[in-house]
């Protein structure tokens, strides 16, 4: 990383100029972070403790909650600390670590959502083969593949991003080290290699997205053929939360990284970053538990046992 010798730190986006507003933003982000910590922590605890939830669907949901906690901790924690201590600085190595972890966890989450779509496809469209296809070993391998893909994502993007020559200052116009904002600091044409890697990643992401869409086309076709209304309701209850999470994650992250430069503005970029980096980890537990009777019953048992 050749920039290290000439650049020791970056400056993150300051939410406000006055101390009072900085503390207000700190309080707001702290509340959101604690909500994400509580929601995902409860799901992890409930799934781990209740043996009735030791099924492929809840195993993947537990992994998703871990990734959600890791995601929001990566993007929000440094910004909160900066607001509290009235600074904008993040070290060069800290910024590189943030980029690596963001690509690692966001990539892992997206690949895990693809695996979860496959799990629902097999459960609804191939129910007689579900126990064979989604055995415990297969589930562990799929989850490991999702985590491994995220790790590879981070290992590929981080060296490419920080080998770029930066000559446009060190102010990153975002509350965390977001790659598009770092690329804006690069010298002319020195960022083309990272753009190439991003295009390859976008192709892989598009492939996963097409797989998810095709899976749900077959899922909804099969669900509409179920004769009983109760059966259709149960199938939809299992699929709609996952579809909502995928839609929120893909639409916001896709817009952040693929929007044309003409649409870019500091306020819009900030809103979009919050929508894909902060909102999904916070609302995912609510989305998954809202219509899930098994999860609600298990949560009630854990609360009763605790108190």
C-alpha positions in Angstrom: 0.0 0.0 0.0 2.2 2.8 -1.4 0.0 5.6 0.0 0.9 4.9 3.6 4.2 6.9 3.4 2.5 10.1 2.3 -0.9 9.8 4.0 -1.4 8.9 7.6 -5.1 9.5 8.1 -8.4 10.3 6.5 -11.1 12.8 7.6 -14.6 11.3 7.8 -17.8 13.4 7.3 -18.8 15.6 10.1 -22.5 15.5 10.7 -22.6 18.9 12.2 -20.5 21.9 13.1 -21.9 22.6 16.6 -21.1 20.4 19.6 -24.8 20.1 20.6 -25.7 18.7 17.2 -22.7 16.3 17.2 -23.9 14.9 20.5 -27.5 14.7 19.1 -26.2 12.6 16.2 -24.2 10.5 18.6 -27.3 9.8 20.6 -29.3 9.0 17.5 -26.7 6.5 16.2 -26.2 5.0 19.6 -30.0 4.4 19.9 -30.0 2.7 16.4 -26.9 0.7 17.3 -28.4 -0.5 20.6 -31.6 -1.5 18.8 -29.6 -3.5 16.3 -27.6 -5.1 19.1 -30.7 -6.0 21.0 -32.7 -7.4 18.0 -29.9 -9.4 16.5 -28.6 -10.5 19.9 -32.1 -11.8 20.8 -32.3 -13.8 17.6 -28.8 -15.3 18.1 -29.7 -16.2 21.7 -33.1 -17.7 20.9 -31.9 -19.8 17.9 -28.9 -21.0 19.9 -30.9 -21.9 23.0 -34.1 -23.4 21.6 -33.5 -26.9 20.1 -36.8 -26.6 18.2 -35.2 -23.9 16.1 -32.1 -26.0 15.2 -33.2 -26.2 11.5 -31.6 -24.9 8.3 -33.7 -21.8 8.1 -32.9 -20.6 11.6 -29.3 -21.7 11.3 -28.9 -19.3 8.4 -30.9 -16.7 10.2 -28.5 -16.9 13.1 -25.6 -16.4 10.7 -27.4 -13.4 9.2 -27.8 -11.8 12.6 -24.1 -12.2 13.3 -23.2 -10.6 10.0 -25.7 -7.8 10.7 -24.1 -7.0 14.0 -20.6 -7.1 12.4 -21.8 -4.8 9.6 -23.3 -2.1 11.7 -20.4 -2.3 14.2 -17.9 -1.7 11.3 -19.7 1.3 9.8 -21.2 3.1 12.8 -18.8 2.6 15.7 -16.0 4.9 14.5 -18.5 7.6 13.5 -20.1 7.6 16.9 -16.7 7.8 18.6 -15.7 10.7 16.4 -19.0 12.6 17.2 -18.4 12.0 20.9 -14.8 13.1 20.9 -15.3 16.0 18.5 -13.0 14.7 15.8 -13.1 13.6 12.1 -9.9 11.6 11.9 -9.5 7.9 11.1 -6.1 6.4 10.7 -4.9 5.0 7.4 -4.8 1.5 8.7 -8.2 2.0 10.4 -9.7 3.1 7.1 -8.2 0.1 5.3 -9.6 -2.2 8.0 -13.0 -0.6 7.7 -13.0 -1.1 3.9 -11.9 -4.7 4.3 -14.5 -5.5 7.0 -17.3 -3.8 5.1 -16.6 -5.8 2.0 -16.2 -8.9 4.0 -19.4 -8.6 6.0 -21.6 -7.1 3.3 -20.4 -9.6 0.8 -20.9 -12.5 3.2 -24.4 -11.2 4.0 -25.4 -11.0 0.3 -24.1 -14.5 -0.5 -25.9 -15.8 2.7 -29.2 -14.3 1.4 -28.6 -16.2 -1.8 -28.2 -19.4 0.2 -31.3 -18.6 2.2 -33.3 -18.2 -1.1 -32.1 -21.7 -2.1 -33.2 -23.1 1.3 -36.7 -21.7 0.7 -36.8 -23.0 -2.8 -35.9 -26.6 -1.7 -38.4 -26.4 1.2 -41.3 -25.4 -1.0 -40.5 -26.8 -4.4 -38.7 -30.0 -3.4 -40.1 -30.8 0.0 -39.6 -34.5 -0.2 -35.9 -34.0 -0.8 -35.4 -31.3 1.8 -33.9 -33.5 4.5 -31.4 -34.9 2.1 -30.4 -31.7 0.3 -30.3 -29.5 3.3 -28.6 -31.8 5.8 -26.5 -30.4 8.6 -23.2 -30.9 6.7 -24.6 -29.2 3.6 -25.9 -26.2 5.6 -22.5 -25.8 7.3 -20.7 -25.9 4.0 -23.1 -23.3 2.5 -22.7 -21.0 5.4 -18.9 -21.4 5.3 -19.0 -20.7 1.5 -20.9 -17.5 2.2 -18.4 -16.3 4.9 -15.5 -17.4 2.7 -16.9 -15.5 -0.3 -17.2 -12.4 1.8 -13.6 -12.8 3.1 -12.3 -13.2 -0.5 -14.3 -10.1 -1.5 -12.5 -8.1 1.2 -9.1 -9.5 0.4 -9.5 -8.6 -3.3 -10.9 -5.1 -3.0 -8.9 -3.7 -0.1 -5.4 -4.0 -1.6 -6.7 -2.7 -4.9 -8.3 0.3 -3.3 -5.3 1.3 -1.2 -2.7 0.8 -3.9 -4.3 3.7 -5.8 -2.4 6.9 -5.8 -4.4 9.5 -3.8 -3.8 13.2 -4.7 -7.1 14.9 -4.0 -6.7 15.4 -0.3 -7.8 13.1 2.5 -11.4 14.1 3.2 -13.8 11.2 2.8 -17.3 12.7 2.3 -19.0 9.8 4.2 -19.4 8.7 7.8 -17.3 5.6 7.1 -14.6 4.7 4.6 -16.8 4.0 1.6 -14.9 3.0 -1.6 -16.6 5.3 -4.1 -15.7 8.3 -1.8 -12.0 7.1 -1.6 -11.9 6.7 -5.4 -12.9 10.3 -5.7 -9.6 11.2 -4.0 -7.5 9.3 -6.6 -5.4 10.8 -9.4 -6.7 10.6 -12.9 -7.0 7.1 -14.3 -5.2 5.5 -11.3 -8.5 4.0 -10.1 -9.2 1.9 -13.3 -7.9 -1.3 -11.8 -10.3 -1.1 -8.8 -13.1 -0.2 -11.2 -12.3 -3.4 -13.1 -12.5 -5.5 -9.9 -15.8 -3.8 -9.1 -17.2 -4.7 -12.5 -16.3 -8.4 -11.9 -17.8 -8.3 -8.5 -21.0 -6.6 -9.9 -21.3 -9.5 -12.4 -21.1 -12.0 -9.5 -23.6 -10.0 -7.5 -25.9 -9.9 -10.6 -25.6 -13.7 -11.0 -26.7 -14.2 -7.3 -29.6 -11.7 -7.8 -30.8 -13.5 -10.9 -30.6 -16.8 -9.0 -32.7 -15.3 -6.2 -35.3 -13.9 -8.7 -35.6 -17.2 -10.5 -35.9 -19.1 -7.2 -38.8 -16.9 -6.1 -40.5 -17.2 -9.5 -40.6 -20.9 -9.0 -41.5 -20.6 -5.3 -44.5 -18.3 -5.9 -45.6 -20.6 -8.8 -45.5 -23.5 -6.4 -47.2 -21.6 -3.6 -50.1 -20.6 -5.8 -50.7 -24.2 -6.6 -51.2 -25.1 -2.9 -54.9 -25.9 -2.4 -55.3 -24.9 1.2 -55.3 -21.3 2.2 -53.5 -22.1 5.4 -50.7 -23.8 3.5 -50.3 -20.8 1.2 -50.3 -18.5 4.2 -47.5 -20.5 5.9 -45.4 -20.6 2.8 -45.8 -16.8 2.2 -44.9 -16.2 5.9 -41.7 -18.1 5.4 -40.7 -16.4 2.2 -41.9 -12.8 2.4 -39.5 -11.7 5.3 -36.5 -13.0 3.3 -37.8 -11.3 0.1 -38.2 -8.0 2.0 -34.7 -8.1 3.4 -33.2 -9.0 0.0 -35.1 -6.1 -1.7 -34.0 -3.6 0.9 -30.4 -4.7 0.9 -30.0 -4.9 -2.9 -31.9 -1.8 -3.8 -30.0 0.5 -1.4 -26.5 -0.9 -1.9 -27.0 -1.1 -5.6 -28.1 2.5 -5.8 -25.1 3.6 -3.7 -22.5 1.9 -5.9 -24.1 2.1 -9.3 -25.9 5.5 -9.4 -24.6 7.9 -12.1 -22.3 10.7 -10.9 -25.0 13.2 -12.0 -27.2 12.0 -9.1 -24.5 12.3 -6.5 -24.8 14.9 -3.8 -23.5 14.9 -0.2 -27.0 14.8 1.3 -28.3 12.0 -1.0 -25.1 10.0 -0.6 -25.4 10.2 3.2 -29.1 9.1 3.2 -28.3 6.2 0.8 -25.3 5.1 3.0 -27.5 5.1 6.1 -30.2 3.1 4.2 -27.9 0.3 3.2 -25.4 0.3 6.0 -27.5 1.1 9.1 -31.2 0.4 8.4 -31.0 -3.3 7.3 -29.1 -4.6 10.3 -31.6 -2.7 12.6 -34.8 -3.8 10.9 -33.9 -7.3 9.8 -34.7 -8.8 13.2 -38.1 -7.1 13.2 -38.9 -8.2 9.7 -38.0 -11.8 10.4 -39.9 -12.0 13.8 -43.0 -10.0 12.8 -44.9 -12.9 11.2 -42.9 -15.8 12.7 -44.9 -17.6 15.4 -42.1 -20.1 16.2 -39.6 -17.3 16.8 -42.0 -15.4 18.9 -42.8 -18.4 21.1 -39.1 -19.2 21.5 -38.4 -15.6 22.4 -41.2 -15.6 25.0 -39.7 -18.8 26.6 -36.3 -17.2 26.8 -37.7 -14.1 28.4 -39.7 -16.1 30.9 -36.6 -18.3 31.7 -34.5 -15.1 32.2 -36.9 -13.3 34.5 
